[in-house]
Amino acid sequence: MKSFLRRSGFMGLTVAICVSVIGWLQPVNALTLRSTDSTMFLAMTYRNPVDAKLETDFGQKIDLNNTNVIAFSQYRGLYPTIAGKVIQNAPYNTVEDVLQISDLTDQQKKMLQEHLGNFTVTEPDPALVGGQDRYNTGAYYPVGRS
């Protein structure tokens, strides 16, 4: 019985060594980067919707439906009073709708008319108008000034 246990133990050890050696000799398929599937993933890029919007008029002009108060500081006379009124009364269908704000003075309307070419209107984007970032972005420096 004792010799049987020794022989079966020796056989088990031999089988374990053979299996581990066979495992070492196998090629490592997990590290091959030459498969055709991996190149498909490398070619795909994520396009942020806000970055895509910056390539339109939104990137060159102030979008009255999606901007914040600080953006108006690049134009003399619009920040902070007129900018606050424009933001509070958004959204607008056309740029000219901004002139219909009820509590604008004639001087403020004239100031807005001078800058109508610097404005654009697009659909409100929740990523840009969510929360209180339209009123307080946490950036306390003038935009567009050096």
Secondary structure by P-SEA (a helix, b strand, c coil): caaaaaaaaaaaaaaaaaaaaaaaaccccccccccaaaaaaaabbbbcaaaaaaacccccccccccccccccccccccccaaaaaaaaaccccccccccccccccaaaaaaaaacccccccccccccccccccccccccccccccc
